[in-house]
Amino acid sequence: MTAQLNPRGDVAVLVPAAGAGVRLGAGGPKALRLLGGEPLLVHAVRRVAAARSVRTIVVAAPPLDVEAVTALLAPVAPVTVVPGGADRQESVAAALAAVPAGAEIILVHDAARALAPPELVESVAAAVRAGNDAVIPVLPVVDTVKEIGADGVVLGTVDRSALRAVQTPQGFRRAVLEAAHAASSDALTDDAGLVEKQGVPVACVPGHTHALKITTPFDLVVAEALLSGLSP
């Protein structure tokens, strides 16, 4: 049976956490790398579980680490852990299949965004609850963006006023997310991309600076500094 947090909640959160994290360097699965002495996954689940709307959390773990991840998260929150797939899309699909009937708002959240606050979870969930089929949190792009040709020469400057950096959690009506996964075999970098391919409008809500993605060793240093300034 899928573990539940708040029986009155209406949101299920899927956390794909089976990736190797090659760009983070040697040291095992990315989600299990330490931040402030605890795995990224622990930080992510703790913050998601603090959101009052969340009823269910399903983590897709490395297949060989399902038991270890289950034991790791047991003191943090009620969580169902399933074996993840060969890529992110397969892991999300595996987690989605484990969500109990009746959960109609699904959020997909990267363990690498370990410090995303509960209020961001609530904001995305509220936007789906308000009638949007798909919702993503975004931040303005602050750097100048250039389009570069194959020869390394600049082709032009992109108008950044229409560009946004996308974060997670991303929210969906369950039927929309299930249909998108069933219809696509492309390994895209986020679930909103799958939904976009089905012609479904994707709404945006303001993102949060704490929801930075930890991908490289430098990102880990930044997250450590950020964590040290957060309230316990």
C-alpha positions in Angstrom: 0.0 0.0 0.0 1.2 3.5 -0.8 2.2 5.4 2.3 0.2 8.6 3.0 1.1 11.8 4.8 -2.0 14.0 5.0 -5.2 12.1 4.5 -6.9 15.3 3.5 -4.3 16.2 0.9 -5.0 15.9 -2.8 -1.5 15.8 -4.2 0.8 13.0 -5.1 4.5 13.8 -5.6 6.8 11.7 -7.7 10.5 11.9 -7.1 12.7 10.3 -9.8 16.0 9.6 -7.9 17.7 6.8 -9.9 20.1 8.9 -11.9 23.9 8.4 -11.7 24.8 12.1 -11.5 27.8 11.8 -13.7 28.4 15.6 -13.8 28.6 15.7 -10.0 31.6 13.4 -10.1 32.3 10.0 -8.6 30.4 9.0 -5.5 27.3 7.0 -6.4 23.7 8.0 -7.3 23.2 11.8 -7.4 20.2 11.7 -5.1 22.3 10.0 -2.4 25.1 12.5 -2.4 25.5 14.4 0.8 24.5 18.0 1.4 25.1 19.3 4.9 25.7 15.7 6.1 22.4 14.3 4.6 21.5 12.9 1.2 20.0 15.3 -1.3 16.9 13.0 -1.4 16.4 13.4 2.3 16.3 17.2 2.0 14.0 17.0 -1.0 11.5 14.6 0.6 11.5 16.5 3.9 10.5 19.7 2.2 7.9 18.1 0.0 6.4 16.3 3.0 6.1 19.7 4.8 3.6 20.9 2.2 0.0 20.4 3.6 -1.5 19.5 0.2 0.7 16.5 -0.2 -1.0 13.1 0.5 1.4 10.7 -1.2 5.1 10.6 -2.1 6.6 8.0 -4.4 10.3 7.8 -5.0 11.9 6.0 -7.9 15.2 4.8 -6.6 18.2 3.0 -8.1 16.9 -0.7 -8.5 19.7 -2.1 -6.3 19.1 0.5 -3.6 15.3 0.3 -3.1 15.6 -1.3 0.4 18.3 1.1 1.5 16.4 4.1 0.3 13.2 2.9 2.0 15.1 2.6 5.3 16.8 6.0 4.7 13.5 7.8 4.2 11.5 6.0 6.9 12.4 8.5 9.6 11.7 11.4 7.3 8.2 10.8 6.0 5.8 8.1 4.8 7.1 7.3 1.4 6.6 4.5 -1.2 9.8 3.5 -3.0 9.8 1.8 -6.3 12.7 0.7 -8.7 13.6 3.4 -11.1 14.3 3.0 -14.8 17.2 3.5 -17.2 16.3 7.2 -17.6 14.3 9.9 -16.0 11.2 9.3 -18.1 11.1 5.6 -17.2 11.6 6.4 -13.5 8.7 8.9 -13.6 6.5 6.3 -15.3 7.3 3.7 -12.7 6.5 6.1 -9.8 3.3 7.2 -11.5 2.1 3.6 -11.8 2.4 3.3 -8.0 0.2 6.3 -7.2 -3.2 5.1 -5.8 -6.5 5.7 -7.5 -8.1 9.0 -6.6 -5.0 11.2 -6.7 -5.7 13.5 -9.5 -3.0 16.2 -9.0 0.5 14.8 -9.7 3.7 16.8 -9.1 7.0 15.6 -10.4 10.0 16.9 -8.5 13.8 16.4 -9.0 15.7 15.2 -5.9 18.5 17.4 -7.3 16.4 20.4 -6.4 16.8 19.5 -2.7 16.1 22.9 -1.2 12.9 23.7 -3.0 10.6 25.1 -0.3 7.1 23.7 0.7 5.5 27.0 -0.5 6.7 26.3 -4.1 5.0 22.9 -3.9 1.8 24.5 -2.7 2.0 27.2 -5.4 2.3 24.6 -8.2 -0.5 22.4 -6.7 -2.8 25.4 -6.4 -2.4 26.3 -10.0 -3.3 22.8 -11.1 -6.2 22.8 -8.7 -7.4 26.1 -10.2 -7.9 24.4 -13.6 -4.6 24.2 -15.4 -3.7 20.9 -17.0 0.0 21.5 -16.5 2.1 24.0 -14.5 5.8 24.8 -14.2 7.7 27.1 -11.9 10.0 29.5 -13.8 12.5 32.2 -13.2 13.6 35.0 -15.6 16.8 34.3 -17.5 19.3 37.0 -16.3 22.3 36.2 -18.5 22.7 37.3 -22.1 22.0 34.3 -24.3 23.8 33.8 -27.6 23.0 31.3 -30.4 26.2 29.6 -31.4 26.9 27.8 -34.7 28.7 24.4 -35.2 31.9 26.3 -35.9 31.7 28.1 -32.5 30.9 31.4 -34.0 28.0 33.5 -32.7 25.0 33.5 -34.9 23.0 36.0 -32.9 21.7 37.2 -29.6 18.5 35.7 -28.3 15.9 38.0 -26.8 15.9 36.9 -23.2 12.7 38.8 -22.2 10.7 35.8 -23.5 12.9 33.2 -21.9 12.5 31.5 -18.6 14.5 28.9 -16.6 12.3 26.0 -15.6 12.3 24.3 -12.2 10.5 21.6 -10.4 8.1 20.5 -9.0 6.0 20.5 -12.1 2.3 19.8 -11.7 -0.2 18.0 -13.9 -3.7 16.6 -13.9 -3.1 12.9 -13.6 -4.9 12.0 -16.9 -2.8 14.5 -18.8 0.5 13.2 -17.5 -0.4 9.6 -18.0 -1.5 10.3 -21.6 1.8 12.2 -22.3 3.9 9.3 -21.0 1.9 6.7 -23.0 2.2 8.7 -26.2 5.9 9.5 -26.2 9.1 7.5 -26.3 11.4 10.5 -26.5 13.8 11.0 -23.5 13.1 14.6 -22.8 14.6 16.5 -19.8 11.3 17.3 -18.1 7.7 16.1 -18.1 6.3 19.4 -19.3 8.1 18.7 -22.6 6.1 15.5 -23.0 2.9 17.3 -22.3 3.8 20.1 -24.7 4.2 17.5 -27.5 0.6 16.6 -26.9 -0.6 20.1 -27.5 -1.5 20.8 -23.9 -1.0 24.4 -22.7 1.5 24.7 -19.9 1.0 27.5 -17.4 3.7 29.1 -15.4 4.0 30.3 -11.8 7.0 32.1 -10.2 9.8 29.8 -9.2 12.1 30.1 -6.2 15.8 30.8 -5.9 16.2 28.0 -3.4 15.0 25.4 -6.0 18.4 25.5 -7.7 19.4 22.3 -9.4 22.5 20.6 -8.0 24.3 19.2 -11.0 28.0 20.0 -10.6 30.4 20.2 -7.7 30.1 24.0 -7.8 26.3 23.7 -7.4 26.9 21.6 -4.3 29.1 24.3 -2.8 26.4 26.9 -3.5 23.7 24.7 -2.0 25.9 24.2 1.1 26.2 27.9 1.6 22.4 28.4 1.1 21.6 25.6 3.5 23.7 27.1 6.2 21.6 30.3 6.0 18.2 28.5 6.2 16.3 28.1 9.4 16.3 24.6 10.8 
